[in-house]
């Protein structure tokens, strides 16, 4: 299923048809995908069709144009920016006499190259196996003429069944391993929730600059590059927020148009860091002409994984590429931050970003003053364990004057446990 790549990149013919009126944006992104996979594009075959051909996807005229390009450039692979059926791939390979891959094949191959962690590799393999289940027949076309039935069943059909069974066994094994990973992640989230440490998850279109922003916020050194899907493995780091305290920042895999469903399913364990987050930072390349379209694509994926209702802060990254002055921090009608302009490369706007995160995470926080008699030492100890005490002083009567900062519901709960009326102390 996998192929060896030469050091200088395979010569590739790219095929993109305008079927959905998105030719310009899709074709440019498709070329970036091909380069990210290690291919060397030598020609782009484009056009438009009202209906696709069931046999070759393209028409006979376009097929001849592709064939001539393959011969002229001695191309080794033809990449389609569309989803092909197994029979279409098989028919195209017979006519073109070279390998043919569709958009899903290409994205899966990029993921296979970029996965580094044990979990990431498992997730990519799972997606590839599920995809290959529909492609197995492609590898056994030389045995198509063998008949089925009692006494007529050939070795080809038996081998196909064996391959299908082996893939099914491997899929079950990977799912079992990923379930352990999911359980470990859930335990980690429970521990952070118990310690009142919120999680902030970075989401956005691939190559929007999430990893660069992650490094700038956490002083980490994870891999970041100007290419699609530079990051696949979820990374967690602590970050200190002004007037708030500690939070966990999560860097996640980037989204893309028509993200193969197999990948969404396979990466569900990783994407749970997004669905369980307290706040999402939707990172957008503000220099991109298609930023609004790409933002909508990310919103669609967030809906698919059930994260559309999580509070979100829009982060317009790469502002250093704009000629205009940075707009800075923008607020909604309620006075809450909703969009901030930054540059992860230069560090511009990072103070505004940290302040906005602190405000949104601390929206339910209060800062009450509390005076406690000596007999309320247990409540005082609980407040300290909670990390809620900002300052403390004693008066002449031995009473403790506490300046606090904690979530409102926690304040009410702690005072109620000690038989005190929290309403008397609320600011």
RODO-2510 file (C-alpha; in nm, 4 decimals, decimal comma):
residues 427
     n   res          X          Y          Z
     1     x     0,0000     0,0000     0,0000
     2     x     0,2959     0,2329     0,0654
     3     x     0,5556     0,3338    -0,1889
     4     x     0,9236     0,4275    -0,1685
     5     x     0,9960     0,7937    -0,2354
     6     x     1,3112     0,9094    -0,4144
     7     x     1,5198     1,1725    -0,2401
     8     x     1,4440     1,4360    -0,5028
     9     x     1,0675     1,3782    -0,5046
    10     x     0,8490     1,1849    -0,7457
    11     x     0,7434     1,3579    -1,0665
    12     x     0,3689     1,4091    -1,0376
    13     x     0,0866     1,5216    -1,2643
    14     x    -0,1871     1,7046    -1,0710
    15     x    -0,5488     1,6808    -1,1857
    16     x    -0,8138     1,9226    -1,0650
    17     x    -1,1595     1,9649    -1,2161
    18     x    -1,3907     2,2512    -1,1270
    19     x    -1,6989     2,0592    -1,0212
    20     x    -1,7843     2,2622    -0,7099
    21     x    -1,6907     2,6169    -0,8252
    22     x    -1,3830     2,6242    -0,6008
    23     x    -1,1168     2,5753    -0,8658
    24     x    -0,8667     2,8474    -0,7779
    25     x    -0,8439     2,7927    -0,4014
    26     x    -0,8573     2,4137    -0,4184
    27     x    -0,5946     2,3850    -0,6924
    28     x    -0,3440     2,6011    -0,5043
    29     x    -0,3956     2,4088    -0,1814
    30     x    -0,3762     2,0790    -0,3704
    31     x    -0,0326     2,1716    -0,5052
    32     x     0,0826     2,2464    -0,1480
    33     x    -0,0490     1,9070    -0,0396
    34     x     0,1455     1,7336    -0,3164
    35     x     0,4665     1,9138    -0,2214
    36     x     0,4088     1,8327     0,1461
    37     x     0,3842     1,4654     0,0495
    38     x     0,7249     1,4838    -0,1174
    39     x     0,6055     1,4990    -0,4772
    40     x     0,7495     1,7244    -0,7458
    41     x     0,4531     1,8613    -0,9473
    42     x     0,5438     1,9052    -1,3129
    43     x     0,2006     1,9804    -1,4613
    44     x    -0,1500     2,0761    -1,3533
    45     x    -0,4364     1,9444    -1,5620
    46     x    -0,7481     2,1493    -1,4930
    47     x    -1,0915     2,1846    -1,6423
    48     x    -1,4595     2,1739    -1,5562
    49     x    -1,7342     1,9142    -1,5833
    50     x    -2,1004     1,9069    -1,4993
    51     x    -2,0924     1,5336    -1,4267
    52     x    -1,8091     1,2904    -1,3534
    53     x    -1,7425     0,9843    -1,5667
    54     x    -1,8237     0,6582    -1,3830
    55     x    -1,5340     0,4785    -1,5574
    56     x    -1,2450     0,7253    -1,5484
    57     x    -1,3845     1,0197    -1,3456
    58     x    -1,2621     1,2428    -1,6322
    59     x    -1,3823     1,2393    -1,9908
    60     x    -1,1951     1,0675    -2,2736
    61     x    -1,0530     1,3980    -2,3992
    62     x    -0,9159     1,4930    -2,0591
    63     x    -0,7843     1,1381    -2,0127
    64     x    -0,5838     1,1733    -2,3338
    65     x    -0,4488     1,5098    -2,2124
    66     x    -0,3341     1,3488    -1,8868
    67     x    -0,1745     1,0597    -2,0765
    68     x     0,0228     1,2980    -2,2981
    69     x     0,1438     1,4899    -1,9908
    70     x     0,2552     1,1646    -1,8258
    71     x     0,4564     1,0679    -2,1347
    72     x     0,6009     1,4160    -2,1869
    73     x     0,7255     1,4537    -1,8288
    74     x     0,7852     1,0821    -1,7647
    75     x     0,5717     1,1210    -1,4536
    76     x     0,5657     0,8481    -1,1930
    77     x     0,2320     0,9290    -1,0291
    78     x    -0,0924     1,1109    -1,1113
    79     x    -0,2644     1,2835    -0,8200
    80     x    -0,6357     1,3676    -0,8299
    81     x    -0,7788     1,6435    -0,6116
    82     x    -1,0991     1,4413    -0,5793
    83     x    -1,2240     1,1163    -0,4298
    84     x    -1,1973     0,8256    -0,6714
    85     x    -1,3579     0,4852    -0,6464
    86     x    -1,1343     0,1774    -0,6490
    87     x    -1,2550     0,0891    -0,9999
    88     x    -1,1790     0,4411    -1,1276
    89     x    -0,8260     0,4202    -0,9847
    90     x    -0,7783     0,0792    -1,1437
    91     x    -0,9082     0,1913    -1,4838
    92     x    -0,6951     0,5063    -1,4788
    93     x    -0,3797     0,3113    -1,3910
    94     x    -0,4426     0,0725    -1,6803
    95     x    -0,4725     0,3623    -1,9242
    96     x    -0,1967     0,5840    -1,7861
    97     x     0,0489     0,3047    -1,6971
    98     x     0,1503     0,4720    -1,3702
    99     x     0,0218     0,4964    -1,0154
   100     x    -0,2934     0,7010    -0,9501
   101     x    -0,3814     0,8418    -0,6083
   102     x    -0,6815     1,0488    -0,5030
   103     x    -0,7033     1,3275    -0,2430
   104     x    -0,7677     1,0874     0,0458
   105     x    -0,4669     0,8715    -0,0510
   106     x    -0,2515     1,1838    -0,0580
   107     x    -0,3590     1,3164     0,2823
   108     x    -0,3207     0,9725     0,4414
   109     x     0,0312     0,9489     0,3008
   110     x     0,1247     1,2888     0,4465
   111     x    -0,0087     1,1809     0,7848
   112     x     0,1936     0,8591     0,7618
   113     x     0,5108     1,0627     0,7056
   114     x     0,4467     1,3134     0,9847
   115     x     0,3242     1,0940     1,2710
   116     x     0,5905     1,0721     1,5415
   117     x     0,4291     0,9487     1,8624
   118     x     0,3086     0,5943     1,9259
   119     x    -0,0488     0,7199     1,9429
   120     x    -0,0167     0,9228     1,6244
   121     x     0,1221     0,6294     1,4304
   122     x    -0,1597     0,4065     1,5524
   123     x    -0,4206     0,6608     1,4480
   124     x    -0,2722     0,7020     1,1017
   125     x    -0,2460     0,3248     1,0521
   126     x    -0,6091     0,2848     1,1564
   127     x    -0,7210     0,5429     0,8995
   128     x    -0,5103     0,3794     0,6275
   129     x    -0,6429     0,0319     0,7027
   130     x    -1,0043     0,1483     0,6922
   131     x    -0,9395     0,3206     0,3624
   132     x    -0,7555     0,0196     0,2183
   133     x    -1,0502    -0,2107     0,2949
   134     x    -1,2301    -0,0503     0,0001
   135     x    -0,9187    -0,0725    -0,2193
   136     x    -0,8148    -0,4378    -0,1726
   137     x    -0,9781    -0,5544    -0,4937
   138     x    -0,7476    -0,3152    -0,6817
   139     x    -0,4501    -0,5337    -0,5985
   140     x    -0,6119    -0,8556    -0,7245
   141     x    -0,7376    -0,7521    -1,0673
   142     x    -0,5137    -1,0130    -1,2350
   143     x    -0,7434    -1,2799    -1,0881
   144     x    -1,0740    -1,1196    -1,1874
   145     x    -1,1681    -1,3994    -1,4279
   146     x    -1,1660    -1,6726    -1,1661
   147     x    -1,5143    -1,7910    -1,0864
   148     x    -1,6704    -1,8438    -0,7461
   149     x    -1,8887    -2,1279    -0,6275
   150     x    -1,8344    -2,4800    -0,4982
   151     x    -1,5318    -2,6397    -0,6605
   152     x    -1,4558    -2,3234    -0,8598
   153     x    -1,3291    -2,0913    -0,5899
   154     x    -0,9815    -1,9709    -0,6911
   155     x    -0,6790    -1,8765    -0,4865
   156     x    -0,7287    -1,5100    -0,5695
   157     x    -1,0606    -1,4869    -0,3888
   158     x    -0,9197    -1,6833    -0,0954
   159     x    -0,6214    -1,4468    -0,0715
   160     x    -0,8551    -1,1465    -0,0863
   161     x    -1,0601    -1,2886     0,2004
   162     x    -0,7422    -1,3565     0,4001
   163     x    -0,6248    -0,9984     0,3501
   164     x    -0,9632    -0,8633     0,4561
   165     x    -0,9628    -1,0803     0,7681
   166     x    -0,6054    -0,9808     0,8620
   167     x    -0,6895    -0,6129     0,8200
   168     x    -0,9991    -0,6601     1,0358
   169     x    -0,7897    -0,8233     1,3099
   170     x    -0,5369    -0,5397     1,2982
   171     x    -0,8117    -0,2759     1,3143
   172     x    -0,9526    -0,4390     1,6281
   173     x    -0,6050    -0,4453     1,7837
   174     x    -0,5435    -0,0762     1,7076
   175     x    -0,8853     0,0239     1,8413
   176     x    -0,8066    -0,1607     2,1629
   177     x    -0,4742     0,0236     2,1986
   178     x    -0,6365     0,3592     2,1220
   179     x    -0,9032     0,2902     2,3824
   180     x    -0,6237     0,2644     2,6413
   181     x    -0,4883     0,5991     2,5198
   182     x    -0,8370     0,7509     2,5441
   183     x    -0,8707     0,6215     2,9010
   184     x    -0,5327     0,7691     2,9968
   185     x    -0,6303     1,1050     2,8481
   186     x    -0,9593     1,1009     3,0388
   187     x    -0,7756     1,0338     3,3632
   188     x    -0,5412     1,3244     3,2909
   189     x    -0,8353     1,5550     3,2206
   190     x    -1,0079     1,4465     3,5420
   191     x    -0,6923     1,5214     3,7400
   192     x    -0,6628     1,8679     3,5824
   193     x    -1,0307     1,9356     3,6428
   194     x    -0,9973     1,8305     4,0062
   195     x    -0,7019     2,0649     4,0435
   196     x    -0,9069     2,3426     3,8784
   197     x    -0,6612     2,3754     3,5891
   198     x    -0,8472     2,4688     3,2671
   199     x    -0,7407     2,3511     2,9216
   200     x    -0,7099     2,5894     2,6273
   201     x    -0,7007     2,4139     2,2897
   202     x    -0,5580     2,5563     1,9680
   203     x    -0,7679     2,4771     1,6606
   204     x    -0,7545     2,6024     1,3051
   205     x    -0,6892     2,5299     0,9417
   206     x    -0,3622     2,3558     0,8651
   207     x    -0,0652     2,5931     0,8288
   208     x    -0,2436     2,8761     1,0118
   209     x     0,0499     2,8981     1,2545
   210     x    -0,0860     2,7050     1,5545
   211     x     0,2454     2,5418     1,6466
   212     x     0,4370     2,8688     1,6140
   213     x     0,1796     3,0349     1,8397
   214     x     0,2034     2,7408     2,0826
   215     x     0,5817     2,7830     2,0997
   216     x     0,5512     3,1584     2,1520
   217     x     0,3024     3,1173     2,4390
   218     x     0,4728     2,8297     2,6190
   219     x     0,8401     2,8853     2,5261
   220     x     0,8351     2,5296     2,3930
   221     x     1,0252     2,4012     2,0921
   222     x     0,7850     2,1739     1,9066
   223     x     0,8218     2,1316     1,5318
   224     x     0,6750     2,4164     1,3270
   225     x     0,7135     2,4642     0,9519
   226     x     0,5498     2,6497     0,6645
   227     x     0,3818     2,3397     0,5270
   228     x     0,0514     2,1569     0,5539
   229     x     0,0112     1,9175     0,8484
   230     x     0,3460     1,9990     1,0098
   231     x     0,1950     1,8877     1,3423
   232     x    -0,0074     1,5704     1,3975
   233     x     0,0625     1,4718     1,7568
   234     x    -0,1215     1,6554     2,0327
   235     x     0,1121     1,8395     2,2715
   236     x     0,0246     1,9769     2,6172
   237     x     0,2197     2,2469     2,8039
   238     x     0,1576     2,4685     3,1056
   239     x     0,1172     2,8410     3,0488
   240     x     0,1037     3,1189     3,3100
   241     x    -0,1742     3,3708     3,2528
   242     x    -0,1777     3,7225     3,4004
   243     x    -0,4298     3,7749     3,6832
   244     x    -0,5394     3,4130     3,6512
   245     x    -0,2703     3,1529     3,7126
   246     x    -0,1870     2,8229     3,5449
   247     x    -0,3647     2,6793     3,2414
   248     x    -0,2884     2,3913     3,0054
   249     x    -0,2395     2,4779     2,6374
   250     x    -0,3025     2,2000     2,3813
   251     x    -0,1689     2,2033     2,0249
   252     x    -0,3740     1,9817     1,7928
   253     x    -0,3801     1,8588     1,4339
   254     x    -0,4851     2,1134     1,1727
   255     x    -0,8068     2,0826     0,9739
   256     x    -0,8492     2,0943     0,5959
   257     x    -1,1226     2,0953     0,3332
   258     x    -1,2805     1,7564     0,2810
   259     x    -1,0828     1,6026     0,5662
   260     x    -1,1202     1,2259     0,5121
   261     x    -1,3782     1,0844     0,7493
   262     x    -1,1371     0,8021     0,8356
   263     x    -0,8982     1,0585     0,9814
   264     x    -1,1659     1,2324     1,1877
   265     x    -1,2631     0,8958     1,3342
   266     x    -0,9046     0,7776     1,3842
   267     x    -0,7949     1,1001     1,5544
   268     x    -1,0967     1,1149     1,7854
   269     x    -0,8777     1,0350     2,0892
   270     x    -0,6577     1,3349     2,0108
   271     x    -0,9507     1,5587     1,9192
   272     x    -1,1058     1,4900     2,2600
   273     x    -0,8564     1,7455     2,3947
   274     x    -1,0589     1,9927     2,1885
   275     x    -1,4049     1,8698     2,2856
   276     x    -1,3160     1,8762     2,6572
   277     x    -1,1399     2,2155     2,6532
   278     x    -1,2541     2,5140     2,8588
   279     x    -1,1685     2,7547     2,5761
   280     x    -1,0793     2,7220     2,2069
   281     x    -0,8306     2,9496     2,0329
   282     x    -0,9384     2,9456     1,6680
   283     x    -0,6155     3,0417     1,4895
   284     x    -0,6669     3,2050     1,1471
   285     x    -0,4122     3,3146     0,8893
   286     x    -0,5307     3,6755     0,8560
   287     x    -0,3102     3,7241     0,5492
   288     x    -0,4926     3,4527     0,3543
   289     x    -0,7424     3,5729     0,0952
   290     x    -0,9594     3,2717     0,1798
   291     x    -0,9605     3,3200     0,5580
   292     x    -1,3402     3,3374     0,5823
   293     x    -1,3875     3,0197     0,3775
   294     x    -1,1215     2,8386     0,5805
   295     x    -1,2802     2,9587     0,9050
   296     x    -1,6084     2,8041     0,7936
   297     x    -1,4335     2,4748     0,7135
   298     x    -1,2901     2,4607     1,0663
   299     x    -1,6325     2,5405     1,2128
   300     x    -1,7767     2,2464     1,0184
   301     x    -1,5189     2,0060     1,1653
   302     x    -1,5825     2,1434     1,5162
   303     x    -1,9519     2,0651     1,4674
   304     x    -1,8670     1,7149     1,3476
   305     x    -1,6679     1,6379     1,6643
   306     x    -1,9201     1,8110     1,8956
   307     x    -1,7088     2,1122     1,9964
   308     x    -1,9146     2,3915     1,8416
   309     x    -2,0573     2,5156     2,1740
   310     x    -1,7242     2,5614     2,3535
   311     x    -1,6330     2,9300     2,4134
   312     x    -1,4026     3,0446     2,1338
   313     x    -1,1556     3,3296     2,0909
   314     x    -1,0660     3,4197     1,7321
   315     x    -0,6871     3,4629     1,6955
   316     x    -0,5826     3,6363     1,3721
   317     x    -0,2222     3,5224     1,3305
   318     x     0,0497     3,6302     1,0828
   319     x    -0,0469     3,9959     1,1269
   320     x     0,3152     4,0885     1,0500
   321     x     0,2352     4,0149     0,6836
   322     x    -0,0269     4,2919     0,6748
   323     x     0,0595     4,6447     0,5707
   324     x    -0,1983     4,7987     0,8052
   325     x    -0,1417     4,8575     1,1772
   326     x    -0,2553     4,5813     1,4135
   327     x    -0,6196     4,6324     1,5239
   328     x    -0,5244     4,4739     1,8597
   329     x    -0,7919     4,3305     2,0908
   330     x    -1,1575     4,3504     1,9817
   331     x    -1,4543     4,3000     2,2154
   332     x    -1,8160     4,1974     2,1651
   333     x    -2,1300     4,3812     2,2753
   334     x    -2,0897     4,2402     2,6271
   335     x    -1,7382     4,3743     2,6581
   336     x    -1,5759     4,0299     2,6344
   337     x    -1,2784     3,9576     2,4045
   338     x    -1,3797     3,7868     2,0796
   339     x    -1,0892     3,8551     1,8391
   340     x    -0,7230     3,9408     1,8820
   341     x    -0,4587     4,0170     1,6164
   342     x    -0,1124     3,8703     1,6773
   343     x     0,2101     3,7614     1,5128
   344     x     0,3629     3,4458     1,6548
   345     x     0,6770     3,5242     1,4529
   346     x     0,7465     3,8720     1,5932
   347     x     0,5578     3,8424     1,9236
   348     x     0,3310     4,1366     1,8429
   349     x    -0,0053     4,1252     2,0220
   350     x     0,0915     3,8374     2,2541
   351     x     0,0197     4,0434     2,5676
   352     x    -0,3301     4,1148     2,4357
   353     x    -0,3793     3,7440     2,3663
   354     x    -0,2768     3,6371     2,7176
   355     x    -0,5003     3,9045     2,8696
   356     x    -0,7955     3,7947     2,6555
   357     x    -0,7492     3,4290     2,7552
   358     x    -0,7325     3,5297     3,1225
   359     x    -1,0532     3,7325     3,0957
   360     x    -1,2473     3,4552     2,9227
   361     x    -1,1269     3,1833     3,1593
   362     x    -1,1810     3,4075     3,4605
   363     x    -1,5279     3,5229     3,3615
   364     x    -1,6839     3,3227     3,6477
   365     x    -1,4146     3,4196     3,8982
   366     x    -1,4817     3,6544     4,1899
   367     x    -1,2492     3,8354     4,4302
   368     x    -1,4294     3,8542     4,7659
   369     x    -1,2909     3,9738     5,1018
   370     x    -1,3519     3,7323     5,3879
   371     x    -1,3089     3,7779     5,7644
   372     x    -1,2806     3,4528     5,9599
   373     x    -1,2863     3,3811     6,3319
   374     x    -1,0195     3,1409     6,4686
   375     x    -1,2789     2,8606     6,4870
   376     x    -1,3055     2,8670     6,1076
   377     x    -0,9546     2,7322     6,0620
   378     x    -1,0817     2,4390     5,8543
   379     x    -1,2375     2,6765     5,5980
   380     x    -0,9148     2,8785     5,5910
   381     x    -0,7174     2,5583     5,5186
   382     x    -0,9576     2,4610     5,2384
   383     x    -0,9169     2,8035     5,0767
   384     x    -0,5402     2,7673     5,0856
   385     x    -0,5556     2,4173     4,9368
   386     x    -0,7763     2,5609     4,6623
   387     x    -0,5087     2,8197     4,5884
   388     x    -0,7689     3,0916     4,6360
   389     x    -0,5893     3,3114     4,8945
   390     x    -0,4183     3,6161     4,7418
   391     x    -0,3360     3,7908     5,0676
   392     x    -0,3963     3,7445     5,4417
   393     x    -0,3628     3,9658     5,7470
   394     x    -0,4544     3,9355     6,1171
   395     x    -0,6331     4,2013     6,3218
   396     x    -0,5984     4,2703     6,6942
   397     x    -0,8775     4,0217     6,7751
   398     x    -0,6944     3,7373     6,5991
   399     x    -0,9345     3,7281     6,3066
   400     x    -0,8049     3,6492     5,9571
   401     x    -0,8736     3,8961     5,6778
   402     x    -0,8472     3,7077     5,3498
   403     x    -0,8342     3,8493     4,9964
   404     x    -0,9565     3,5694     4,7682
   405     x    -0,9835     3,4837     4,4016
   406     x    -1,1785     3,1731     4,2967
   407     x    -1,4772     3,0616     4,0971
   408     x    -1,8108     3,1754     4,2316
   409     x    -1,9587     2,8266     4,2587
   410     x    -1,6540     2,7041     4,4539
   411     x    -1,6842     2,9978     4,6951
   412     x    -2,0514     2,9271     4,7585
   413     x    -1,9841     2,5546     4,8053
   414     x    -1,6971     2,5981     5,0528
   415     x    -1,8893     2,8428     5,2712
   416     x    -2,1997     2,6239     5,2625
   417     x    -1,9934     2,3252     5,3854
   418     x    -1,8993     2,5333     5,6923
   419     x    -2,2550     2,6539     5,7552
   420     x    -2,1937     3,0113     5,6321
   421     x    -2,4159     3,2157     5,4020
   422     x    -2,2071     3,3006     5,0947
   423     x    -2,4481     3,5741     4,9866
   424     x    -2,3256     3,7872     5,2759
   425     x    -1,9726     3,7844     5,1373
   426     x    -2,0290     3,8031     4,7629
   427     x    -1,8914     4,1206     4,6052
***
